[in-house]
Amino acid sequence: MKILFFSSHEYDKKSFISVNQNFNFTLDFVEFRLEPKTAALAQGYDAVCAFVNDDLCKDTLKVLNKIKVKRILLRCAGFNNVDLDYAQKEKLLIYRVPEYSPYAVAEHAVGLLMCLNRKIHKSYNRVREGNFSLNALEGMDLFNKTVGIIGGGKIGECFANIMKGFGCKILLFDPKPSESILKVGVKISSLDHVFKKSDIVSLHCPLNEYTKYIINKTSIDKMKKGVILINTSRGGLIKTSDVIHGLKGLKIGALGIDVYEEEESIFFKDHKGDIIQDDVFERLMIFPNVLITGHQAFLTHEALHNISEVTLKNAITEKSINLIY
């Protein structure tokens, strides 16, 4: 089995090479994205492995199909970047890693929340400069606050469990909540109720036609003044221009994001010394109550190991719960 990895980084190589000792595949890694103009590089390989910002559009899949690469391994849970209609029509095997570490993502979401609420990032910078003033560092007790969770999958459940530990009230919007999250003690609510009553809103849902821009001007207008908004799922859940308007109008008290709707041209690269050409992203960066991390919520030792193991198992499995098409 020969597999070509696109959008690879050192942590990918280290983890996959280690796990590959149990498989003895031939693994090759390239740093650039999988897209129509790079897909032909997979000539002679049995499979390709792609990440969240690779472009598995119809044109990319056509090239892979033409060179007889029929197995596509996604080393991520989301598959909104795949043309599923074409994949199904051409009988391409598309696999994913549905669960690698829900704890990693949920804990990162809590980390963003804690940092923003208690101004830890500001305090850190002040103390390093010898400034021990406490002015403008006030936060709020999380105890007894209302947390709205959109998406009741494994990550949403982990996040709910953690916030229950803080003594929070949990509202959940999910059309099909799992039985296990109901046991956490969440209150199933309408989307409007979540927006209106929550002090904190955290997104833990996939990106699809129903959830794209679920956070927009209309939904923001329904929220409490000073709401804290957290997104560790997919950038396209938030209409960034509307969130900027909410920040300017003080409707949104703080924003913590690990994803961004146009992140593919920015994230996973070192832009130090560059001028980032995305004006919307640059505008976000000027707000003192915005905290951005570069899609690292998944990045734990445990998650990387699980991603590598499941992905390589997918490479030799015909039927699996991980098979999309």
N, C-alpha and C positions, 0 to 999 in steps of 0.2 A: 504494500500500500504506500503510494507516494502522495503526500499532501503539501500543498503550497499555502502558506499563511500570509494573508494580506493585512495591512495596518498593524504590523507586529511591533512590539516594544521589548526591551530587555526583560521585563518581568514575564512577558509571554514566553519568550525563549527559555528562560530558566525553568519555569514551571512545566512547560510541555516536554522539554528534554528530560527532565527528571521523571515525569510520569511515563514517558515513552519507553523507559527501561522495561516496562511490563508488556509492551506491544511490539517493539522493534520495527516501527514504521520508518520510512524515510521522510523526514520533515525539513522543509526549506522555508525560510522566512524573508519577507520583503516588507519595507516600511510604508510603501505607498498604498493608497486605497484601491480596492477592487471597484472598477467602473468600466464602462464600455471600452475605453482606450487601453486599459491594462489587462483585461480579461484574457487576451490571447497568450499572455505569459504562462498561463496554466496548461499550455499544450504539453501533453505527455504525462500529466498528473492524473491520478485517480479521483482526487477530490480537492476542493479548495476550502479554506477556513476563513470566514469573514467576521467582522466586528460590527458594532452598532452604526458606525458612520460610513460603512461601505455601501456602494450604490448597486443594489441587486435589482435594477430596473429591467424591463423587457429586453433592451438592447444588450445589457450585460449578460443576461441569461441566454440570449440567442447565440452570443459568441461562445459561451461555455458549452452549450448544446452542440454547436457546430464542431468543436474540437473534442467532443465526446466526454466531457466532464459532467457526469450525471449526478454527482453527490456533492451537496453544498452543506458545509458544517458551520452553523452560526455559534460562536462561542459567547452567546448572550441569550437573554430570555425574549426580548422583543424581536418582532419580525415585520415591523411596519415599513422597513426599507426594502422589502421583497415584493416583486410582482407575482402574487400568488396565483392569479388567473393563468398566466403563461406557464408557471411552474407546474400547475396541475395538468394543463393541456399537454405539455411535453413530457409528463411523467418524470420530472426531475425530483430527486430525493432531497428535501430540505429538512435538516434537523436543527434543533436548538437545545439550549440548556435552560429548562424552565425554572429550575431552582438550584442556585449555587451556594448562596448564603443570604437568606432573608434577614438574618441578624445584622450582617455587615451594612446593608443599605438602611435598615431601620435605625441602627445605632448612629450612622452618619447623619441621618435626618434629625435625630435628637441632639447630636453635637452642634449642628447648625443652629437649631433652636436655642440651645443653652448659650452659645456664644453670642448670638444676637441679643437675647433677652438680658443677659448680665454684662454685655459690652466687653467681653473678655478680650476680643481682638483689639479694641481701643486701649484697654488697660495695659495690655502687653506692650504695645508700642510706647505708651506714656512712660511706663516704668523703665524701659530700656534707655529712655532719654533722661532719666532722673526726675521725671514728673510724677509725683505721688498724689496729685490732686484727685479728689473724687467727684468733682463737678461733672454733671451730665452723664454719670455712669449708673443712674438708677435703673433697676429692672423691676420685675414683678414676681411675686410668688406664683409658682405654677400650681400649687395646691388649690384645689377647688375651681380651677379655671376650666373652661369648656374647650375641648379639642375636637375639631371636625376632621374626620378622615374620609377621603374620597378614594375608594378602592379597598375591598376587604379580602385580598389575597393573603399569601403567606407574609409578605413584607408589611402590609397594613396590619395584620394580626400581631406581628412582633412589635410594631410601633405602638399599637394599642396597649399591649401588655406593659411596655415600658412606661407609657404615660399614666396608666392606672397606678403604677408604682409611685408616681408623684402625687397621687390623690386627685387626678383630673377626672372630669366628667367627659365621656366619650360619645360623640355622635358619629354615626357611620352612614355614608351613602354608598350603596352597592346594589345593583338590581338583583344579583344572585349571591348574597353573602354566604360564606361557608359556615357549617355548623360549629366548627371550632372557634371562629371569631365571636360567634354569639355567646359562647361560654365565657368569654373574657368579661362580659358585662357591658357591652356597648349598647347604645340605643339606636335602632334603625330609624333613619330620618329621611325626609325628602331632601333633594339637593338645595332647594331654597331655604329650608330650615337650617341646614348645615351652614350655609352662607350667613344667615341672619343672626345665629346664636353663638357662633364660635369665636373665641378669643384667638385661637390658633387654627389654621387650616393647613393640612399636610396632604400632598397628592401621592397616591400609591396605586395608580391605575395605568393600564396600557394606553398607548396612543392609537386611536382608530377614528373612524368617521364620526363616532358619537362623542368622543372625548376631546377631539382637536379644539383648541382654544376654549376649553371648559372654563378657564379663567379669562374673562374679558370685561369690558366696561360694564355690561349689564350685571354680571355676577359680582363684580367689585363694588358696584353701587349698593348692593344688598348687604354687604359685610359691615361689621362693627367698625367704627373709627378706631384706628390703631391696631388693626388685626395683623398678626404675624403670619406670613405666607411662606411655606416650605415646599420645594419641589425637588425630589431626588428620583423622579421617574423618567419622563421624556420632556424635552424642551417644548415640543409642539402643544403641550397641554396649556401653555400660557401664551397669550398674545402680549408680547413684550411691550409694545407701544402703549397698550392700555394700562399695563402695570406701572409703567413710568408715569403716566398721568395720575394713577392712584397714589404713587409715592409723592409726587409734587403737591397733590392736594391733601396730603397727610391722612388719607383714608387708609393706606397701608402703612403700618407703623414700622415694619421691617420685612425684608425679603431675603430668604436664604435659598440659593439654587445650586444644584450640582450639574444641571443640564441647561441647555439653551437652544432655542429653536433653530438657530443657524450655526450650531457649534462645529459642524464638520470642517469648516475652513479655519477654525481657531484652536479647538481643543486637541490634546494629545501631541502638541508640538511646542517647541521652545521659541517664543516670539520676542525674547529679550533683545532690545535694541531695534525692533521693528515698529512701524506704525501700523496698528491694526486698522484695517479699512472699513470695519463694520461700525458705522456711526451709532447705531442703536445700542450695541454692546458697550461701546465707549461711554455712552451717556449713562448707562446703568452703573458703570464703574465710579462715577463721581459722587454717588449717593453714599453718605456715611453710614446709613442704616441698611445697606445691601452687602451681603456676604456671598461670594461666588467661589466655588471650587470646581476644578476641571474634570468632571465626570469621574470622580475617584471613590464614590460611595461603595462600590463593589470591591475595592482594592484591599483585601485582607489575605493572609497566607491561606486560610481555610477556603475562601472563595476561589482563589486562583487554582488551588489543588483540585477542587471539585469541578471547576470549569474544564480543566485539562483532562481529568479522568472521564467525565461524561462525554466530552467532545470526541476523544479517541475511541471510546466505546461505540459512539454513533457512527464512526467511520466503518465499522464492520458489522453493523446491525441492520437487517432489512426491515423488520417490524419493531417498532418501539413507540412508547408514549411520547417520545421526543420528536417523532416524525410529524412534520407539518403536512407535507405532500411528498 
